[in-house]
Amino acid sequence: MSDTDVFGPEVVAAIGRHMNDDHADDSLLICRTLGGQPAATGARVSGLDADGIEFDAAVDGIIVPVRIPFRGRLTERAEVRREVVRMYREACHALGIEPRGGE
């Protein structure tokens, strides 16, 4: 299966919608820590591919693009969730907060 099949426009849009609707706070934590934007006040998923996920982070009233690489190249849609959960947990650890259970 090629990257295009796994991460076509519909898949990217669905993952972005899910993250932006249900996990906006997680995206913000990820951008503040792993994305190097500690002053971010908001973050939305703007795209992704087999190698990383992209956010638009609000920093001092300006939208700043943030790209965070995955640990390795992804080949299946299901791997995106695992990578985002890993990023969320790393962000929580960096901030000294307890991640939610069941992630």
N, C-alpha and C positions, 0 to 999 in steps of 0.2 A: 504494500500500500504506500503510495507516495504522500509527501507532505501536503500536496494540494488536496488529495482525497480526505486526509485526516483533519486538516485545518483550513478547509475552504471557507468562503465568506459566511456561510450559514452557521458553521461550527463556531467560528470566531465571534459572530454576533450573539449566538446562544450563550457561550461562556461569558462574554462581556456582560450581557443582560443579567445573568445569574449573579455574577460577582457584584455588579453595580447595584442590583436590587436587594440582594440578601447578605452581602459581605463587604459593604462599603467601609466599615470600620476596620476590617482585616486588611483591606487594600491600603488604607491610610497607615496602619502600623508597619506594613511591609515597605511602603515608600519612605516613611520616616527613618527606618533603620537600614534595611538592605539597599534602599534606593538612594541613600545619602541626602535625604531631604528632611532633616529633623524639624524644620519650621513649617512643614506642610500642614494645612488645615483641612484638606480634603483630597481624595484621590479616586479616580475612575479608571477602570480598565479601558484602554483605547485600542488594543490589538494584541496579537500573539502569533508566534510561529513555532516551529519545531525546536527552536533554540532559546526562546525566552518570551517573557510577557512584558507588555508595555502599558504604562499608566500615564494619565494626565494628572499631575499633582498641582494643587493650588498652593502657591508659596508667595506670601506677601502680595496677594491680589493678582498674581501672574500665574498663568498655566505653564508648568514646566514639564517637558517630556522626561519620563523615567523608564529605562529599560533594565530589567533584571533577568540575567541569564538563568536558564534551567541548569541543573547539574550535568546533564548530558542531553543529547538530541532525543526528542520524543518521537515515537512512531505511532502512538495510539492516543485517541482522545482521552481515554480513562487516565492516562498518565498525567494529564494536566492537573487534575484534582490532587493527586499525590504530591506533585511539585508545589502547588500553591499551599497546601497544608504544611508542607515542610518549611516553606518560606514564612508562613504565619507563626509556626512554632519557633523558628529561629528569631523572628522579630520579637515575640513575647519574651524569649530568653534574654535577648539583648536589652530589653526594657525592664527586666526583672519582674514580669507579671506572669501569672499562672495562665496557660492557655486553657480554653474551654475543653471539656472532655468530649470525646466522641468525634473529634475532627479527623 
